[in-house]
């Protein structure tokens, strides 16, 4: 009788594990959703496009941002608005086609149910070269959840000491 209980116990453990994994896939945490949004943005940034495809790519990039997004550049310039950001992405595509962006060291901290901030390192890689990073910048992002999706509201480079 005791051996008959072993398969039942094993089946119960497997069912519990599958249920737990299924729940996480069907109902991801806010942190997972924010990370997924960033991965989608990176995929859109790294996808080469021309003509109408470039406009589609810009729209994919735009989906990650609020309409009133503010992006600060390392040079101190501020880009305001999703439409402006999408227009810049469309125009820059031919010049950045050979570069790939990777994000590393992503840290997500929820401030409350609708606000979070993210710290990450964006690494720029030239795949035509030897695959090494040609530049890296640390960024802080403010993300908001106005409705169902997490969107990037502010982007700023982390200032580091320079000589």
Chimera marker file (.cmm) of the C-alpha trace (Angstrom):
<marker_set name="trace">
<marker id="1" x="0.000" y="0.000" z="0.000" r="1" g="1" b="0" radius="0.5"/>
<marker id="2" x="2.749" y="2.401" z="0.807" r="1" g="1" b="0" radius="0.5"/>
<marker id="3" x="4.347" y="2.121" z="-2.639" r="1" g="1" b="0" radius="0.5"/>
<marker id="4" x="1.057" y="3.018" z="-4.281" r="1" g="1" b="0" radius="0.5"/>
<marker id="5" x="1.127" y="6.369" z="-2.493" r="1" g="1" b="0" radius="0.5"/>
<marker id="6" x="4.524" y="7.315" z="-3.976" r="1" g="1" b="0" radius="0.5"/>
<marker id="7" x="3.215" y="7.815" z="-7.558" r="1" g="1" b="0" radius="0.5"/>
<marker id="8" x="0.268" y="9.804" z="-6.193" r="1" g="1" b="0" radius="0.5"/>
<marker id="9" x="2.588" y="12.019" z="-4.148" r="1" g="1" b="0" radius="0.5"/>
<marker id="10" x="4.900" y="12.500" z="-7.140" r="1" g="1" b="0" radius="0.5"/>
<marker id="11" x="1.931" y="13.402" z="-9.335" r="1" g="1" b="0" radius="0.5"/>
<marker id="12" x="0.755" y="15.921" z="-6.734" r="1" g="1" b="0" radius="0.5"/>
<marker id="13" x="4.215" y="17.533" z="-6.587" r="1" g="1" b="0" radius="0.5"/>
<marker id="14" x="4.422" y="17.734" z="-10.402" r="1" g="1" b="0" radius="0.5"/>
<marker id="15" x="0.916" y="19.230" z="-10.562" r="1" g="1" b="0" radius="0.5"/>
<marker id="16" x="1.813" y="21.838" z="-7.924" r="1" g="1" b="0" radius="0.5"/>
<marker id="17" x="4.985" y="22.824" z="-9.796" r="1" g="1" b="0" radius="0.5"/>
<marker id="18" x="3.122" y="23.094" z="-13.113" r="1" g="1" b="0" radius="0.5"/>
<marker id="19" x="0.394" y="25.135" z="-11.461" r="1" g="1" b="0" radius="0.5"/>
<marker id="20" x="2.973" y="27.511" z="-9.970" r="1" g="1" b="0" radius="0.5"/>
<marker id="21" x="4.814" y="27.938" z="-13.276" r="1" g="1" b="0" radius="0.5"/>
<marker id="22" x="1.547" y="28.358" z="-15.168" r="1" g="1" b="0" radius="0.5"/>
<marker id="23" x="0.389" y="31.044" z="-12.761" r="1" g="1" b="0" radius="0.5"/>
<marker id="24" x="3.627" y="33.017" z="-13.231" r="1" g="1" b="0" radius="0.5"/>
<marker id="25" x="3.329" y="32.764" z="-17.025" r="1" g="1" b="0" radius="0.5"/>
<marker id="26" x="-0.351" y="33.728" z="-17.122" r="1" g="1" b="0" radius="0.5"/>
<marker id="27" x="-0.093" y="36.366" z="-14.390" r="1" g="1" b="0" radius="0.5"/>
<marker id="28" x="3.413" y="37.872" z="-14.447" r="1" g="1" b="0" radius="0.5"/>
<marker id="29" x="4.470" y="40.194" z="-11.647" r="1" g="1" b="0" radius="0.5"/>
<marker id="30" x="4.836" y="43.921" z="-12.256" r="1" g="1" b="0" radius="0.5"/>
<marker id="31" x="8.613" y="43.530" z="-12.265" r="1" g="1" b="0" radius="0.5"/>
<marker id="32" x="8.357" y="40.829" z="-14.941" r="1" g="1" b="0" radius="0.5"/>
<marker id="33" x="6.071" y="43.061" z="-17.012" r="1" g="1" b="0" radius="0.5"/>
<marker id="34" x="8.509" y="45.969" z="-16.775" r="1" g="1" b="0" radius="0.5"/>
<marker id="35" x="11.411" y="43.740" z="-17.794" r="1" g="1" b="0" radius="0.5"/>
<marker id="36" x="9.348" y="42.361" z="-20.684" r="1" g="1" b="0" radius="0.5"/>
<marker id="37" x="8.564" y="45.920" z="-21.833" r="1" g="1" b="0" radius="0.5"/>
<marker id="38" x="12.302" y="46.708" z="-21.840" r="1" g="1" b="0" radius="0.5"/>
<marker id="39" x="13.091" y="43.519" z="-23.786" r="1" g="1" b="0" radius="0.5"/>
<marker id="40" x="10.450" y="44.435" z="-26.390" r="1" g="1" b="0" radius="0.5"/>
<marker id="41" x="11.978" y="47.913" z="-26.689" r="1" g="1" b="0" radius="0.5"/>
<marker id="42" x="15.472" y="46.493" z="-27.209" r="1" g="1" b="0" radius="0.5"/>
<marker id="43" x="14.148" y="44.066" z="-29.842" r="1" g="1" b="0" radius="0.5"/>
<marker id="44" x="12.526" y="46.966" z="-31.718" r="1" g="1" b="0" radius="0.5"/>
<marker id="45" x="15.690" y="49.074" z="-31.461" r="1" g="1" b="0" radius="0.5"/>
<marker id="46" x="17.812" y="46.254" z="-32.864" r="1" g="1" b="0" radius="0.5"/>
<marker id="47" x="15.488" y="45.415" z="-35.760" r="1" g="1" b="0" radius="0.5"/>
<marker id="48" x="16.782" y="46.903" z="-39.027" r="1" g="1" b="0" radius="0.5"/>
<marker id="49" x="14.093" y="48.652" z="-41.049" r="1" g="1" b="0" radius="0.5"/>
<marker id="50" x="13.661" y="50.864" z="-44.100" r="1" g="1" b="0" radius="0.5"/>
<marker id="51" x="10.772" y="52.832" z="-45.598" r="1" g="1" b="0" radius="0.5"/>
<marker id="52" x="7.374" y="51.865" z="-44.185" r="1" g="1" b="0" radius="0.5"/>
<marker id="53" x="9.048" y="49.205" z="-42.076" r="1" g="1" b="0" radius="0.5"/>
<marker id="54" x="10.990" y="51.993" z="-40.360" r="1" g="1" b="0" radius="0.5"/>
<marker id="55" x="7.715" y="53.708" z="-39.450" r="1" g="1" b="0" radius="0.5"/>
<marker id="56" x="6.370" y="50.419" z="-38.070" r="1" g="1" b="0" radius="0.5"/>
<marker id="57" x="9.567" y="50.019" z="-36.063" r="1" g="1" b="0" radius="0.5"/>
<marker id="58" x="9.227" y="53.558" z="-34.711" r="1" g="1" b="0" radius="0.5"/>
<marker id="59" x="5.653" y="52.757" z="-33.631" r="1" g="1" b="0" radius="0.5"/>
<marker id="60" x="6.920" y="49.628" z="-31.846" r="1" g="1" b="0" radius="0.5"/>
<marker id="61" x="9.489" y="51.768" z="-30.059" r="1" g="1" b="0" radius="0.5"/>
<marker id="62" x="6.809" y="54.337" z="-29.204" r="1" g="1" b="0" radius="0.5"/>
<marker id="63" x="4.624" y="51.719" z="-27.494" r="1" g="1" b="0" radius="0.5"/>
<marker id="64" x="7.109" y="51.610" z="-24.622" r="1" g="1" b="0" radius="0.5"/>
<marker id="65" x="6.709" y="55.306" z="-23.738" r="1" g="1" b="0" radius="0.5"/>
<marker id="66" x="4.124" y="57.702" z="-22.324" r="1" g="1" b="0" radius="0.5"/>
<marker id="67" x="2.916" y="60.467" z="-24.646" r="1" g="1" b="0" radius="0.5"/>
<marker id="68" x="4.734" y="63.071" z="-22.527" r="1" g="1" b="0" radius="0.5"/>
<marker id="69" x="7.986" y="61.124" z="-22.095" r="1" g="1" b="0" radius="0.5"/>
<marker id="70" x="11.186" y="63.044" z="-21.387" r="1" g="1" b="0" radius="0.5"/>
<marker id="71" x="14.517" y="61.564" z="-22.443" r="1" g="1" b="0" radius="0.5"/>
<marker id="72" x="17.682" y="63.287" z="-21.311" r="1" g="1" b="0" radius="0.5"/>
<marker id="73" x="20.766" y="62.670" z="-23.429" r="1" g="1" b="0" radius="0.5"/>
<marker id="74" x="24.302" y="62.404" z="-22.090" r="1" g="1" b="0" radius="0.5"/>
<marker id="75" x="24.980" y="65.786" z="-23.660" r="1" g="1" b="0" radius="0.5"/>
<marker id="76" x="22.249" y="67.382" z="-21.530" r="1" g="1" b="0" radius="0.5"/>
<marker id="77" x="19.628" y="67.800" z="-24.251" r="1" g="1" b="0" radius="0.5"/>
<marker id="78" x="16.049" y="66.794" z="-23.387" r="1" g="1" b="0" radius="0.5"/>
<marker id="79" x="13.802" y="65.091" z="-25.931" r="1" g="1" b="0" radius="0.5"/>
<marker id="80" x="10.154" y="65.700" z="-25.052" r="1" g="1" b="0" radius="0.5"/>
<marker id="81" x="7.192" y="63.657" z="-26.257" r="1" g="1" b="0" radius="0.5"/>
<marker id="82" x="6.659" y="60.242" z="-27.764" r="1" g="1" b="0" radius="0.5"/>
<marker id="83" x="6.033" y="61.647" z="-31.261" r="1" g="1" b="0" radius="0.5"/>
<marker id="84" x="9.383" y="63.456" z="-31.243" r="1" g="1" b="0" radius="0.5"/>
<marker id="85" x="11.123" y="60.330" z="-29.998" r="1" g="1" b="0" radius="0.5"/>
<marker id="86" x="9.528" y="58.209" z="-32.741" r="1" g="1" b="0" radius="0.5"/>
<marker id="87" x="10.516" y="60.743" z="-35.420" r="1" g="1" b="0" radius="0.5"/>
<marker id="88" x="14.113" y="60.690" z="-34.193" r="1" g="1" b="0" radius="0.5"/>
<marker id="89" x="14.116" y="56.877" z="-34.183" r="1" g="1" b="0" radius="0.5"/>
<marker id="90" x="12.906" y="56.842" z="-37.801" r="1" g="1" b="0" radius="0.5"/>
<marker id="91" x="15.586" y="59.308" z="-38.930" r="1" g="1" b="0" radius="0.5"/>
<marker id="92" x="18.423" y="57.629" z="-37.027" r="1" g="1" b="0" radius="0.5"/>
<marker id="93" x="17.728" y="54.136" z="-38.371" r="1" g="1" b="0" radius="0.5"/>
<marker id="94" x="20.060" y="54.352" z="-41.406" r="1" g="1" b="0" radius="0.5"/>
<marker id="95" x="22.923" y="55.650" z="-39.224" r="1" g="1" b="0" radius="0.5"/>
<marker id="96" x="22.535" y="53.093" z="-36.443" r="1" g="1" b="0" radius="0.5"/>
<marker id="97" x="21.715" y="50.013" z="-38.503" r="1" g="1" b="0" radius="0.5"/>
<marker id="98" x="24.967" y="48.245" z="-37.647" r="1" g="1" b="0" radius="0.5"/>
<marker id="99" x="24.699" y="48.773" z="-33.896" r="1" g="1" b="0" radius="0.5"/>
<marker id="100" x="22.903" y="46.576" z="-31.405" r="1" g="1" b="0" radius="0.5"/>
<marker id="101" x="21.756" y="47.588" z="-27.955" r="1" g="1" b="0" radius="0.5"/>
<marker id="102" x="21.898" y="45.254" z="-24.980" r="1" g="1" b="0" radius="0.5"/>
<marker id="103" x="20.637" y="46.020" z="-21.506" r="1" g="1" b="0" radius="0.5"/>
<marker id="104" x="22.387" y="44.648" z="-18.464" r="1" g="1" b="0" radius="0.5"/>
<marker id="105" x="22.274" y="44.980" z="-14.701" r="1" g="1" b="0" radius="0.5"/>
<marker id="106" x="18.553" y="45.771" z="-14.697" r="1" g="1" b="0" radius="0.5"/>
<marker id="107" x="17.212" y="46.693" z="-11.262" r="1" g="1" b="0" radius="0.5"/>
<marker id="108" x="13.477" y="47.362" z="-10.843" r="1" g="1" b="0" radius="0.5"/>
<marker id="109" x="12.093" y="49.019" z="-7.708" r="1" g="1" b="0" radius="0.5"/>
<marker id="110" x="8.354" y="49.584" z="-7.326" r="1" g="1" b="0" radius="0.5"/>
<marker id="111" x="7.491" y="52.812" z="-5.543" r="1" g="1" b="0" radius="0.5"/>
<marker id="112" x="3.773" y="51.979" z="-5.421" r="1" g="1" b="0" radius="0.5"/>
<marker id="113" x="1.173" y="50.208" z="-7.577" r="1" g="1" b="0" radius="0.5"/>
<marker id="114" x="1.547" y="52.646" z="-10.492" r="1" g="1" b="0" radius="0.5"/>
<marker id="115" x="5.127" y="53.956" z="-10.206" r="1" g="1" b="0" radius="0.5"/>
<marker id="116" x="8.527" y="52.307" z="-10.351" r="1" g="1" b="0" radius="0.5"/>
<marker id="117" x="12.064" y="53.203" z="-11.211" r="1" g="1" b="0" radius="0.5"/>
<marker id="118" x="14.585" y="51.163" z="-13.130" r="1" g="1" b="0" radius="0.5"/>
<marker id="119" x="18.344" y="51.328" z="-13.209" r="1" g="1" b="0" radius="0.5"/>
<marker id="120" x="20.150" y="49.651" z="-16.079" r="1" g="1" b="0" radius="0.5"/>
<marker id="121" x="23.222" y="49.704" z="-18.258" r="1" g="1" b="0" radius="0.5"/>
<marker id="122" x="22.756" y="50.063" z="-22.006" r="1" g="1" b="0" radius="0.5"/>
<marker id="123" x="25.628" y="48.592" z="-23.982" r="1" g="1" b="0" radius="0.5"/>
<marker id="124" x="26.155" y="49.414" z="-27.645" r="1" g="1" b="0" radius="0.5"/>
<marker id="125" x="27.728" y="46.652" z="-29.707" r="1" g="1" b="0" radius="0.5"/>
<marker id="126" x="29.057" y="46.701" z="-33.257" r="1" g="1" b="0" radius="0.5"/>
<marker id="127" x="28.321" y="43.197" z="-34.602" r="1" g="1" b="0" radius="0.5"/>
<marker id="128" x="30.463" y="43.925" z="-37.665" r="1" g="1" b="0" radius="0.5"/>
<marker id="129" x="33.463" y="44.229" z="-35.359" r="1" g="1" b="0" radius="0.5"/>
<marker id="130" x="34.525" y="41.572" z="-32.913" r="1" g="1" b="0" radius="0.5"/>
<marker id="131" x="31.274" y="41.811" z="-30.932" r="1" g="1" b="0" radius="0.5"/>
<marker id="132" x="32.747" y="43.844" z="-28.097" r="1" g="1" b="0" radius="0.5"/>
<marker id="133" x="30.911" y="46.777" z="-26.596" r="1" g="1" b="0" radius="0.5"/>
<marker id="134" x="31.862" y="50.119" z="-28.111" r="1" g="1" b="0" radius="0.5"/>
<marker id="135" x="30.067" y="52.152" z="-25.453" r="1" g="1" b="0" radius="0.5"/>
<marker id="136" x="28.019" y="51.695" z="-22.303" r="1" g="1" b="0" radius="0.5"/>
<marker id="137" x="25.831" y="54.111" z="-20.385" r="1" g="1" b="0" radius="0.5"/>
<marker id="138" x="23.970" y="53.725" z="-17.113" r="1" g="1" b="0" radius="0.5"/>
<marker id="139" x="20.407" y="55.029" z="-17.105" r="1" g="1" b="0" radius="0.5"/>
<marker id="140" x="17.644" y="55.598" z="-14.598" r="1" g="1" b="0" radius="0.5"/>
<marker id="141" x="14.090" y="55.261" z="-15.855" r="1" g="1" b="0" radius="0.5"/>
<marker id="142" x="10.826" y="56.264" z="-14.254" r="1" g="1" b="0" radius="0.5"/>
<marker id="143" x="8.052" y="53.947" z="-15.331" r="1" g="1" b="0" radius="0.5"/>
<marker id="144" x="4.346" y="54.417" z="-14.738" r="1" g="1" b="0" radius="0.5"/>
<marker id="145" x="1.282" y="52.243" z="-15.084" r="1" g="1" b="0" radius="0.5"/>
<marker id="146" x="-1.489" y="54.632" z="-16.191" r="1" g="1" b="0" radius="0.5"/>
<marker id="147" x="-3.805" y="51.749" z="-17.045" r="1" g="1" b="0" radius="0.5"/>
<marker id="148" x="-2.836" y="48.150" z="-17.771" r="1" g="1" b="0" radius="0.5"/>
<marker id="149" x="0.673" y="48.477" z="-19.212" r="1" g="1" b="0" radius="0.5"/>
<marker id="150" x="3.883" y="49.836" z="-17.721" r="1" g="1" b="0" radius="0.5"/>
<marker id="151" x="5.278" y="52.737" z="-19.782" r="1" g="1" b="0" radius="0.5"/>
<marker id="152" x="8.532" y="54.668" z="-19.625" r="1" g="1" b="0" radius="0.5"/>
<marker id="153" x="7.911" y="58.266" z="-18.531" r="1" g="1" b="0" radius="0.5"/>
<marker id="154" x="11.457" y="59.561" z="-17.939" r="1" g="1" b="0" radius="0.5"/>
<marker id="155" x="14.928" y="58.482" z="-19.000" r="1" g="1" b="0" radius="0.5"/>
<marker id="156" x="18.119" y="60.049" z="-17.684" r="1" g="1" b="0" radius="0.5"/>
<marker id="157" x="21.753" y="59.010" z="-17.885" r="1" g="1" b="0" radius="0.5"/>
<marker id="158" x="23.551" y="58.456" z="-14.615" r="1" g="1" b="0" radius="0.5"/>
<marker id="159" x="26.190" y="61.129" z="-14.205" r="1" g="1" b="0" radius="0.5"/>
<marker id="160" x="29.623" y="59.757" z="-13.435" r="1" g="1" b="0" radius="0.5"/>
<marker id="161" x="32.703" y="61.628" z="-12.362" r="1" g="1" b="0" radius="0.5"/>
<marker id="162" x="34.885" y="62.702" z="-15.251" r="1" g="1" b="0" radius="0.5"/>
<marker id="163" x="38.356" y="64.150" z="-15.289" r="1" g="1" b="0" radius="0.5"/>
<link id1="1" id2="2" r="1" g="1" b="0" radius="0.2"/>
<link id1="2" id2="3" r="1" g="1" b="0" radius="0.2"/>
<link id1="3" id2="4" r="1" g="1" b="0" radius="0.2"/>
<link id1="4" id2="5" r="1" g="1" b="0" radius="0.2"/>
<link id1="5" id2="6" r="1" g="1" b="0" radius="0.2"/>
<link id1="6" id2="7" r="1" g="1" b="0" radius="0.2"/>
<link id1="7" id2="8" r="1" g="1" b="0" radius="0.2"/>
<link id1="8" id2="9" r="1" g="1" b="0" radius="0.2"/>
<link id1="9" id2="10" r="1" g="1" b="0" radius="0.2"/>
<link id1="10" id2="11" r="1" g="1" b="0" radius="0.2"/>
<link id1="11" id2="12" r="1" g="1" b="0" radius="0.2"/>
<link id1="12" id2="13" r="1" g="1" b="0" radius="0.2"/>
<link id1="13" id2="14" r="1" g="1" b="0" radius="0.2"/>
<link id1="14" id2="15" r="1" g="1" b="0" radius="0.2"/>
<link id1="15" id2="16" r="1" g="1" b="0" radius="0.2"/>
<link id1="16" id2="17" r="1" g="1" b="0" radius="0.2"/>
<link id1="17" id2="18" r="1" g="1" b="0" radius="0.2"/>
<link id1="18" id2="19" r="1" g="1" b="0" radius="0.2"/>
<link id1="19" id2="20" r="1" g="1" b="0" radius="0.2"/>
<link id1="20" id2="21" r="1" g="1" b="0" radius="0.2"/>
<link id1="21" id2="22" r="1" g="1" b="0" radius="0.2"/>
<link id1="22" id2="23" r="1" g="1" b="0" radius="0.2"/>
<link id1="23" id2="24" r="1" g="1" b="0" radius="0.2"/>
<link id1="24" id2="25" r="1" g="1" b="0" radius="0.2"/>
<link id1="25" id2="26" r="1" g="1" b="0" radius="0.2"/>
<link id1="26" id2="27" r="1" g="1" b="0" radius="0.2"/>
<link id1="27" id2="28" r="1" g="1" b="0" radius="0.2"/>
<link id1="28" id2="29" r="1" g="1" b="0" radius="0.2"/>
<link id1="29" id2="30" r="1" g="1" b="0" radius="0.2"/>
<link id1="30" id2="31" r="1" g="1" b="0" radius="0.2"/>
<link id1="31" id2="32" r="1" g="1" b="0" radius="0.2"/>
<link id1="32" id2="33" r="1" g="1" b="0" radius="0.2"/>
<link id1="33" id2="34" r="1" g="1" b="0" radius="0.2"/>
<link id1="34" id2="35" r="1" g="1" b="0" radius="0.2"/>
<link id1="35" id2="36" r="1" g="1" b="0" radius="0.2"/>
<link id1="36" id2="37" r="1" g="1" b="0" radius="0.2"/>
<link id1="37" id2="38" r="1" g="1" b="0" radius="0.2"/>
<link id1="38" id2="39" r="1" g="1" b="0" radius="0.2"/>
<link id1="39" id2="40" r="1" g="1" b="0" radius="0.2"/>
<link id1="40" id2="41" r="1" g="1" b="0" radius="0.2"/>
<link id1="41" id2="42" r="1" g="1" b="0" radius="0.2"/>
<link id1="42" id2="43" r="1" g="1" b="0" radius="0.2"/>
<link id1="43" id2="44" r="1" g="1" b="0" radius="0.2"/>
<link id1="44" id2="45" r="1" g="1" b="0" radius="0.2"/>
<link id1="45" id2="46" r="1" g="1" b="0" radius="0.2"/>
<link id1="46" id2="47" r="1" g="1" b="0" radius="0.2"/>
<link id1="47" id2="48" r="1" g="1" b="0" radius="0.2"/>
<link id1="48" id2="49" r="1" g="1" b="0" radius="0.2"/>
<link id1="49" id2="50" r="1" g="1" b="0" radius="0.2"/>
<link id1="50" id2="51" r="1" g="1" b="0" radius="0.2"/>
<link id1="51" id2="52" r="1" g="1" b="0" radius="0.2"/>
<link id1="52" id2="53" r="1" g="1" b="0" radius="0.2"/>
<link id1="53" id2="54" r="1" g="1" b="0" radius="0.2"/>
<link id1="54" id2="55" r="1" g="1" b="0" radius="0.2"/>
<link id1="55" id2="56" r="1" g="1" b="0" radius="0.2"/>
<link id1="56" id2="57" r="1" g="1" b="0" radius="0.2"/>
<link id1="57" id2="58" r="1" g="1" b="0" radius="0.2"/>
<link id1="58" id2="59" r="1" g="1" b="0" radius="0.2"/>
<link id1="59" id2="60" r="1" g="1" b="0" radius="0.2"/>
<link id1="60" id2="61" r="1" g="1" b="0" radius="0.2"/>
<link id1="61" id2="62" r="1" g="1" b="0" radius="0.2"/>
<link id1="62" id2="63" r="1" g="1" b="0" radius="0.2"/>
<link id1="63" id2="64" r="1" g="1" b="0" radius="0.2"/>
<link id1="64" id2="65" r="1" g="1" b="0" radius="0.2"/>
<link id1="65" id2="66" r="1" g="1" b="0" radius="0.2"/>
<link id1="66" id2="67" r="1" g="1" b="0" radius="0.2"/>
<link id1="67" id2="68" r="1" g="1" b="0" radius="0.2"/>
<link id1="68" id2="69" r="1" g="1" b="0" radius="0.2"/>
<link id1="69" id2="70" r="1" g="1" b="0" radius="0.2"/>
<link id1="70" id2="71" r="1" g="1" b="0" radius="0.2"/>
<link id1="71" id2="72" r="1" g="1" b="0" radius="0.2"/>
<link id1="72" id2="73" r="1" g="1" b="0" radius="0.2"/>
<link id1="73" id2="74" r="1" g="1" b="0" radius="0.2"/>
<link id1="74" id2="75" r="1" g="1" b="0" radius="0.2"/>
<link id1="75" id2="76" r="1" g="1" b="0" radius="0.2"/>
<link id1="76" id2="77" r="1" g="1" b="0" radius="0.2"/>
<link id1="77" id2="78" r="1" g="1" b="0" radius="0.2"/>
<link id1="78" id2="79" r="1" g="1" b="0" radius="0.2"/>
<link id1="79" id2="80" r="1" g="1" b="0" radius="0.2"/>
<link id1="80" id2="81" r="1" g="1" b="0" radius="0.2"/>
<link id1="81" id2="82" r="1" g="1" b="0" radius="0.2"/>
<link id1="82" id2="83" r="1" g="1" b="0" radius="0.2"/>
<link id1="83" id2="84" r="1" g="1" b="0" radius="0.2"/>
<link id1="84" id2="85" r="1" g="1" b="0" radius="0.2"/>
<link id1="85" id2="86" r="1" g="1" b="0" radius="0.2"/>
<link id1="86" id2="87" r="1" g="1" b="0" radius="0.2"/>
<link id1="87" id2="88" r="1" g="1" b="0" radius="0.2"/>
<link id1="88" id2="89" r="1" g="1" b="0" radius="0.2"/>
<link id1="89" id2="90" r="1" g="1" b="0" radius="0.2"/>
<link id1="90" id2="91" r="1" g="1" b="0" radius="0.2"/>
<link id1="91" id2="92" r="1" g="1" b="0" radius="0.2"/>
<link id1="92" id2="93" r="1" g="1" b="0" radius="0.2"/>
<link id1="93" id2="94" r="1" g="1" b="0" radius="0.2"/>
<link id1="94" id2="95" r="1" g="1" b="0" radius="0.2"/>
<link id1="95" id2="96" r="1" g="1" b="0" radius="0.2"/>
<link id1="96" id2="97" r="1" g="1" b="0" radius="0.2"/>
<link id1="97" id2="98" r="1" g="1" b="0" radius="0.2"/>
<link id1="98" id2="99" r="1" g="1" b="0" radius="0.2"/>
<link id1="99" id2="100" r="1" g="1" b="0" radius="0.2"/>
<link id1="100" id2="101" r="1" g="1" b="0" radius="0.2"/>
<link id1="101" id2="102" r="1" g="1" b="0" radius="0.2"/>
<link id1="102" id2="103" r="1" g="1" b="0" radius="0.2"/>
<link id1="103" id2="104" r="1" g="1" b="0" radius="0.2"/>
<link id1="104" id2="105" r="1" g="1" b="0" radius="0.2"/>
<link id1="105" id2="106" r="1" g="1" b="0" radius="0.2"/>
<link id1="106" id2="107" r="1" g="1" b="0" radius="0.2"/>
<link id1="107" id2="108" r="1" g="1" b="0" radius="0.2"/>
<link id1="108" id2="109" r="1" g="1" b="0" radius="0.2"/>
<link id1="109" id2="110" r="1" g="1" b="0" radius="0.2"/>
<link id1="110" id2="111" r="1" g="1" b="0" radius="0.2"/>
<link id1="111" id2="112" r="1" g="1" b="0" radius="0.2"/>
<link id1="112" id2="113" r="1" g="1" b="0" radius="0.2"/>
<link id1="113" id2="114" r="1" g="1" b="0" radius="0.2"/>
<link id1="114" id2="115" r="1" g="1" b="0" radius="0.2"/>
<link id1="115" id2="116" r="1" g="1" b="0" radius="0.2"/>
<link id1="116" id2="117" r="1" g="1" b="0" radius="0.2"/>
<link id1="117" id2="118" r="1" g="1" b="0" radius="0.2"/>
<link id1="118" id2="119" r="1" g="1" b="0" radius="0.2"/>
<link id1="119" id2="120" r="1" g="1" b="0" radius="0.2"/>
<link id1="120" id2="121" r="1" g="1" b="0" radius="0.2"/>
<link id1="121" id2="122" r="1" g="1" b="0" radius="0.2"/>
<link id1="122" id2="123" r="1" g="1" b="0" radius="0.2"/>
<link id1="123" id2="124" r="1" g="1" b="0" radius="0.2"/>
<link id1="124" id2="125" r="1" g="1" b="0" radius="0.2"/>
<link id1="125" id2="126" r="1" g="1" b="0" radius="0.2"/>
<link id1="126" id2="127" r="1" g="1" b="0" radius="0.2"/>
<link id1="127" id2="128" r="1" g="1" b="0" radius="0.2"/>
<link id1="128" id2="129" r="1" g="1" b="0" radius="0.2"/>
<link id1="129" id2="130" r="1" g="1" b="0" radius="0.2"/>
<link id1="130" id2="131" r="1" g="1" b="0" radius="0.2"/>
<link id1="131" id2="132" r="1" g="1" b="0" radius="0.2"/>
<link id1="132" id2="133" r="1" g="1" b="0" radius="0.2"/>
<link id1="133" id2="134" r="1" g="1" b="0" radius="0.2"/>
<link id1="134" id2="135" r="1" g="1" b="0" radius="0.2"/>
<link id1="135" id2="136" r="1" g="1" b="0" radius="0.2"/>
<link id1="136" id2="137" r="1" g="1" b="0" radius="0.2"/>
<link id1="137" id2="138" r="1" g="1" b="0" radius="0.2"/>
<link id1="138" id2="139" r="1" g="1" b="0" radius="0.2"/>
<link id1="139" id2="140" r="1" g="1" b="0" radius="0.2"/>
<link id1="140" id2="141" r="1" g="1" b="0" radius="0.2"/>
<link id1="141" id2="142" r="1" g="1" b="0" radius="0.2"/>
<link id1="142" id2="143" r="1" g="1" b="0" radius="0.2"/>
<link id1="143" id2="144" r="1" g="1" b="0" radius="0.2"/>
<link id1="144" id2="145" r="1" g="1" b="0" radius="0.2"/>
<link id1="145" id2="146" r="1" g="1" b="0" radius="0.2"/>
<link id1="146" id2="147" r="1" g="1" b="0" radius="0.2"/>
<link id1="147" id2="148" r="1" g="1" b="0" radius="0.2"/>
<link id1="148" id2="149" r="1" g="1" b="0" radius="0.2"/>
<link id1="149" id2="150" r="1" g="1" b="0" radius="0.2"/>
<link id1="150" id2="151" r="1" g="1" b="0" radius="0.2"/>
<link id1="151" id2="152" r="1" g="1" b="0" radius="0.2"/>
<link id1="152" id2="153" r="1" g="1" b="0" radius="0.2"/>
<link id1="153" id2="154" r="1" g="1" b="0" radius="0.2"/>
<link id1="154" id2="155" r="1" g="1" b="0" radius="0.2"/>
<link id1="155" id2="156" r="1" g="1" b="0" radius="0.2"/>
<link id1="156" id2="157" r="1" g="1" b="0" radius="0.2"/>
<link id1="157" id2="158" r="1" g="1" b="0" radius="0.2"/>
<link id1="158" id2="159" r="1" g="1" b="0" radius="0.2"/>
<link id1="159" id2="160" r="1" g="1" b="0" radius="0.2"/>
<link id1="160" id2="161" r="1" g="1" b="0" radius="0.2"/>
<link id1="161" id2="162" r="1" g="1" b="0" radius="0.2"/>
<link id1="162" id2="163" r="1" g="1" b="0" radius="0.2"/>
</marker_set>
